[in-house]
Amino acid sequence: MAPGWAPRNGVKLSRKGMMMTDQVTADIPRTIAPESFFNIGNYESELAGIPAAEFNAAFPVLLNSRMGESVFTGPGSGGVLSSGIEAGGSTFGWLLGMDPSLWESLPVRRYRPAEPTGHRRDLLTSALAHLARAHPDLFALVRSYVRMICWLSVPPPEKLQIASASAPTLPFTIFTSDLGPRDLPPGTVTESDCHRVLAENLLHETTHQRISFHLLEADVLAEDYDSATAAKVEIAWRKGKQQSEWEVDRVLHAAIVYNEVLRYRLREIQDASCDPVSLAAFREAGDAATGSVTFLADSLLGFERYFTGYGVEIVRGLRQRTAKIVSAWQECRAGQ
């Protein structure tokens, strides 16, 4: 889940024009450029004096303030962290709480940070360690785009409705819940917790953050695109249900995320060490996702008017990559 967002009062980040290339190979970057708004090296003076224990919370809140969403006051700003989660040589902060006004501005405001029980900590540590060990290229994305993780809970009698979430207004931060180790889109739920499933949901939200960074800085969507008034994409599998029409930027997010997680699932089902519960879940979810990602990528081609030339290149390149990963998935499954 990564809701669409536009900065308040028309505020925009610095946008850098990008030219079409000769080949349709454009993709959302997988690294943060030195000159980027999101490069931590550009904020050394503002972060000076921040204690190590607060650093992973302070930087996302500093960027949130730069977007006009809150006020950064230096040490003490942001969240209250427990001890960090160590994996792959990196430390990720565990968010236990933050300024109420900032929390209420987030799409997860109806939830509350959950207690970091031993079981939850073990799951999260195992998920990150699995990515670092078995998928170092994917862990590199998590390490680059995530600094803070929050485990969500909801008081009874309410029920959890999200496995994971993120918000463009709080960069480098992702959320998960007790559904995170069991839920795979579009509709697979395991009976027991699986750290490999949680690893996918961490990758899922990392990808949303990566996309949001680029959409806020680069000329991907047309200057006059307004998600509130532009034509929407009718989602075939949600026909007759709520939220059956999606904004174009939401479809772009979903198509790119599905591409990323389908590649992860393909690797997992080819891994001889994958446990039976996770293996069955990845197979089921992957089979279901091929139709969804193909539909999403195809749909974007009919809305190219809402993209810049560079954005059109990304859309067409995404369609090509979608066809390749779907073909690879189907070939693999045919042989199993």
C-alpha positions as CSV (number, residue, x, y, z in Angstrom):
1,M,0.0,0.0,0.0
2,A,1.4,3.3,-1.0
3,P,-1.2,6.1,-1.4
4,G,-0.7,8.8,-4.0
5,W,0.4,12.1,-2.6
6,A,1.1,15.7,-3.8
7,P,3.0,18.2,-1.6
8,R,0.9,20.9,0.1
9,N,0.3,24.2,-1.5
10,G,1.8,23.1,-4.8
11,V,5.3,22.6,-3.3
12,K,7.4,20.4,-5.5
13,L,10.9,19.0,-5.2
14,S,13.6,20.0,-7.7
15,R,12.8,18.2,-10.9
16,K,15.5,17.3,-13.3
17,G,14.6,17.0,-17.0
18,M,15.5,13.7,-18.6
19,M,15.8,13.0,-22.3
20,M,14.5,10.0,-24.4
21,T,17.2,7.5,-25.3
22,D,17.4,5.5,-28.5
23,Q,16.3,2.3,-26.9
24,V,13.2,1.7,-24.7
25,T,15.1,0.6,-21.6
26,A,14.3,3.2,-19.0
27,D,13.6,2.1,-15.5
28,I,13.1,3.6,-12.1
29,P,16.6,4.0,-10.7
30,R,17.9,1.5,-8.1
31,T,20.2,3.9,-6.4
32,I,20.0,7.4,-4.9
33,A,22.0,10.0,-6.9
34,P,24.5,12.2,-5.1
35,E,22.5,15.4,-6.0
36,S,19.2,13.9,-4.9
37,F,16.9,15.5,-2.4
38,F,17.0,12.1,-0.6
39,N,20.8,11.8,-0.4
40,I,21.7,11.9,3.3
41,G,25.1,13.4,2.5
42,N,23.4,16.7,1.7
43,Y,22.1,17.1,5.3
44,E,25.3,16.7,7.4
45,S,25.0,20.1,9.1
46,E,21.3,19.6,10.0
47,L,21.9,16.1,11.4
48,A,25.1,17.0,13.3
49,G,24.7,16.2,16.9
50,I,21.9,13.6,16.4
51,P,22.6,10.6,18.7
52,A,23.2,7.4,16.9
53,A,20.1,5.8,18.5
54,E,17.9,8.6,17.0
55,F,19.6,8.9,13.6
56,N,17.4,6.4,11.6
57,A,14.3,8.3,12.8
58,A,15.6,11.8,12.5
59,F,16.5,11.7,8.8
60,P,13.0,10.6,7.6
61,V,11.4,13.3,9.8
62,L,13.9,15.9,8.6
63,L,12.8,15.1,5.0
64,N,9.1,15.2,6.0
65,S,9.7,18.7,7.4
66,R,11.4,19.7,4.1
67,M,8.2,18.6,2.3
68,G,6.2,21.0,4.5
69,E,4.5,18.3,6.5
70,S,6.1,18.9,10.0
71,V,8.8,20.8,11.9
72,F,12.2,19.4,12.5
73,T,13.8,20.5,15.7
74,G,17.0,18.5,15.7
75,P,17.7,15.9,18.5
76,G,14.5,14.4,19.8
77,S,12.6,15.0,16.5
78,G,11.0,12.0,15.0
79,G,10.3,8.6,16.5
80,V,11.3,6.8,19.6
81,L,13.3,3.7,18.6
82,S,14.0,0.4,20.4
83,S,17.3,-1.2,19.8
84,G,18.0,-1.6,16.1
85,I,17.6,-4.7,13.9
86,E,20.9,-5.9,12.6
87,A,21.2,-7.7,9.2
88,G,23.7,-7.8,6.4
89,G,26.0,-5.3,8.1
90,S,23.2,-2.7,8.4
91,T,21.1,-1.4,11.3
92,F,17.4,-0.6,10.8
93,G,15.5,1.3,13.5
94,W,12.4,-0.1,15.0
95,L,9.8,2.7,15.4
96,L,7.8,2.6,18.7
97,G,6.2,6.0,18.4
98,M,6.4,9.5,17.1
99,D,5.0,12.9,17.5
100,P,1.1,12.5,17.4
101,S,0.6,15.3,14.9
102,L,3.0,13.6,12.4
103,W,1.5,10.2,13.0
104,E,-2.0,11.5,12.4
105,S,-0.9,12.8,9.0
106,L,0.1,9.3,7.8
107,P,-2.2,6.8,6.0
108,V,-1.6,4.3,8.9
109,R,-3.0,6.6,11.6
110,R,-5.8,4.2,12.6
111,Y,-3.1,1.8,13.7
112,R,-0.5,2.0,16.4
113,P,3.1,0.8,16.7
114,A,3.1,-2.8,18.1
115,E,5.1,-4.2,20.9
116,P,8.5,-5.5,19.6
117,T,8.0,-9.0,20.9
118,G,10.7,-11.7,20.6
119,H,8.7,-13.4,17.9
120,R,8.2,-10.3,15.8
121,R,11.8,-9.3,16.2
122,D,12.9,-12.9,15.1
123,L,10.7,-12.7,12.0
124,L,12.0,-9.3,11.0
125,T,15.6,-10.2,11.6
126,S,15.2,-13.5,9.7
127,A,13.5,-11.8,6.8
128,L,16.2,-9.2,6.4
129,A,19.0,-11.8,6.9
130,H,17.4,-13.9,4.2
131,L,17.4,-11.0,1.7
132,A,21.0,-10.2,2.6
133,R,22.1,-13.8,2.2
134,A,20.0,-15.1,-0.7
135,H,19.2,-11.9,-2.6
136,P,22.0,-9.4,-2.0
137,D,21.0,-7.2,-4.9
138,L,17.5,-6.9,-3.4
139,F,18.9,-6.3,0.1
140,A,21.0,-3.5,-1.4
141,L,17.7,-1.8,-2.3
142,V,16.3,-2.2,1.2
143,R,19.5,-0.9,2.7
144,S,19.4,2.1,0.4
145,Y,15.7,3.0,0.7
146,V,14.8,2.0,4.3
147,R,16.1,3.2,7.6
148,M,13.1,2.7,9.8
149,I,10.6,-0.1,10.2
150,C,7.4,0.0,12.2
151,W,5.3,-3.0,13.2
152,L,1.6,-2.1,13.3
153,S,-1.2,-3.3,15.6
154,V,-4.8,-2.4,16.0
155,P,-6.9,-2.6,19.2
156,P,-9.7,-5.2,19.5
157,P,-12.3,-5.6,18.1
158,E,-10.8,-4.1,15.0
159,K,-9.0,-6.3,12.6
160,L,-5.8,-5.8,10.7
161,Q,-6.4,-5.0,7.1
162,I,-2.9,-4.4,5.7
163,A,0.2,-6.5,5.6
164,S,2.5,-3.6,4.8
165,A,2.4,0.1,3.9
166,S,4.5,3.1,3.2
167,A,3.9,6.8,2.6
168,P,5.8,9.2,0.3
169,T,5.6,11.9,3.0
170,L,7.7,9.8,5.4
171,P,10.7,8.7,3.3
172,F,12.9,5.7,4.3
173,T,10.2,4.3,6.4
174,I,8.1,1.2,5.9
175,F,5.3,-0.5,7.9
176,T,4.3,-4.1,8.4
177,S,2.0,-6.0,10.7
178,D,1.2,-9.5,11.9
179,L,-0.2,-10.1,8.4
180,G,3.2,-9.3,6.9
181,P,4.6,-12.8,7.3
182,R,1.5,-14.5,5.9
183,D,0.0,-12.3,3.2
184,L,1.0,-12.2,-0.5
185,P,-0.9,-10.1,-3.1
186,P,-3.2,-10.5,-4.9
187,G,-4.9,-13.0,-2.5
188,T,-2.6,-15.6,-0.9
189,V,-2.6,-16.1,2.9
190,T,-0.5,-18.7,4.6
191,E,-1.7,-20.5,7.8
192,S,1.6,-19.9,9.6
193,D,4.2,-17.1,9.7
194,C,7.0,-17.3,7.1
195,H,10.0,-15.0,7.2
196,R,10.4,-15.4,3.4
197,V,6.9,-14.0,2.9
198,L,7.7,-11.1,5.2
199,A,10.9,-10.5,3.2
200,E,8.8,-10.0,0.1
201,N,6.5,-7.5,1.9
202,L,9.6,-5.6,3.0
203,L,10.8,-5.6,-0.7
204,H,7.3,-4.6,-1.8
205,E,7.3,-1.4,0.4
206,T,11.0,-0.6,-0.4
207,T,9.9,-0.6,-4.1
208,H,7.1,1.9,-3.4
209,Q,9.6,4.1,-1.6
210,R,12.0,3.9,-4.6
211,I,9.2,4.8,-7.0
212,S,8.0,7.7,-4.9
213,F,11.5,9.2,-4.7
214,H,11.8,9.2,-8.5
215,L,8.3,10.5,-9.2
216,L,8.9,13.4,-6.8
217,E,12.2,14.4,-8.4
218,A,12.1,13.4,-12.1
219,D,9.8,14.4,-15.0
220,V,7.9,11.2,-15.3
221,L,4.3,12.4,-15.1
222,A,3.2,15.3,-17.3
223,E,3.3,18.7,-15.6
224,D,-0.5,19.1,-15.8
225,Y,-1.3,15.6,-14.5
226,D,-3.7,15.8,-11.6
227,S,-4.6,12.4,-10.1
228,A,-7.9,13.9,-8.7
229,T,-9.2,14.9,-12.1
230,A,-7.5,12.8,-14.7
231,A,-9.2,9.7,-16.2
232,K,-8.7,6.6,-14.2
233,V,-7.9,2.9,-15.0
234,E,-10.7,0.5,-14.5
235,I,-9.2,-2.5,-12.7
236,A,-10.7,-5.7,-14.2
237,W,-10.5,-7.9,-11.1
238,R,-12.1,-5.2,-8.9
239,K,-15.1,-4.6,-11.1
240,G,-18.2,-4.1,-9.0
241,K,-16.1,-3.6,-5.8
242,Q,-14.9,-0.5,-4.0
243,Q,-11.8,1.2,-5.5
244,S,-12.4,-0.4,-8.9
245,E,-10.8,2.6,-10.6
246,W,-7.2,3.5,-9.9
247,E,-5.2,6.7,-10.6
248,V,-2.6,6.3,-13.3
249,D,0.3,6.9,-10.8
250,R,-1.2,4.2,-8.6
251,V,-1.2,1.8,-11.5
252,L,2.4,2.6,-12.3
253,H,3.3,1.9,-8.7
254,A,1.5,-1.4,-8.7
255,A,2.9,-2.6,-12.1
256,I,6.5,-1.9,-11.0
257,V,6.0,-3.5,-7.6
258,Y,4.4,-6.6,-9.1
259,N,7.4,-6.9,-11.5
260,E,9.8,-6.7,-8.6
261,V,8.0,-9.2,-6.4
262,L,7.4,-11.6,-9.2
263,R,11.2,-11.8,-9.8
264,Y,11.6,-12.5,-6.1
265,R,9.0,-15.2,-6.2
266,L,10.6,-16.8,-9.3
267,R,13.9,-17.0,-7.4
268,E,12.2,-18.4,-4.3
269,I,10.4,-21.3,-6.1
270,Q,13.7,-22.3,-7.7
271,D,15.5,-22.4,-4.3
272,A,15.8,-25.9,-3.1
273,S,15.9,-24.7,0.5
274,C,12.6,-23.0,0.4
275,D,10.3,-24.4,3.1
276,P,7.0,-26.1,1.9
277,V,4.6,-23.5,3.2
278,S,6.5,-20.6,1.6
279,L,7.0,-22.5,-1.6
280,A,3.3,-23.2,-2.0
281,A,2.4,-19.6,-1.2
282,F,4.9,-18.2,-3.8
283,R,3.6,-20.6,-6.4
284,E,0.0,-19.7,-5.9
285,A,0.6,-15.9,-5.6
286,G,2.9,-15.9,-8.6
287,D,0.5,-17.7,-10.8
288,A,-2.2,-15.2,-9.8
289,A,0.1,-12.2,-10.3
290,T,1.0,-12.9,-13.9
291,G,-2.4,-11.8,-15.1
292,S,-2.5,-8.8,-12.8
293,V,0.9,-7.4,-13.8
294,T,0.2,-7.9,-17.5
295,F,-3.1,-6.1,-17.2
296,L,-1.5,-3.2,-15.3
297,A,1.4,-2.8,-17.7
298,D,-0.8,-3.0,-20.7
299,S,-3.3,-0.5,-19.3
300,L,-0.6,2.2,-18.9
301,L,0.0,2.2,-22.6
302,G,-3.5,3.6,-23.1
303,F,-2.7,6.6,-20.8
304,E,0.6,7.8,-22.2
305,R,-0.9,11.3,-22.5
306,Y,-0.3,11.7,-18.8
307,F,3.4,11.0,-19.0
308,T,6.4,13.0,-20.3
309,G,8.5,11.6,-23.1
310,Y,10.8,10.1,-20.4
311,G,7.7,8.8,-18.6
312,V,6.5,7.1,-21.8
313,E,9.8,5.5,-22.1
314,I,9.5,4.1,-18.6
315,V,6.0,2.8,-19.4
316,R,7.0,1.1,-22.6
317,G,10.1,-0.4,-21.0
318,L,8.0,-1.6,-18.1
319,R,5.7,-3.4,-20.6
320,Q,8.7,-5.2,-22.2
321,R,10.1,-6.2,-18.8
322,T,6.7,-7.5,-17.7
323,A,6.4,-9.7,-20.8
324,K,9.9,-11.2,-20.0
325,I,9.3,-11.9,-16.4
326,V,5.8,-13.4,-17.0
327,S,7.3,-15.6,-19.7
328,A,10.1,-16.7,-17.4
329,W,7.6,-17.5,-14.7
330,Q,5.4,-19.5,-16.9
331,E,8.3,-21.5,-18.3
332,C,9.5,-22.3,-14.9
333,R,6.1,-23.4,-13.6
334,A,5.6,-25.6,-16.7
335,G,8.7,-27.5,-15.7
336,Q,7.7,-28.0,-12.1
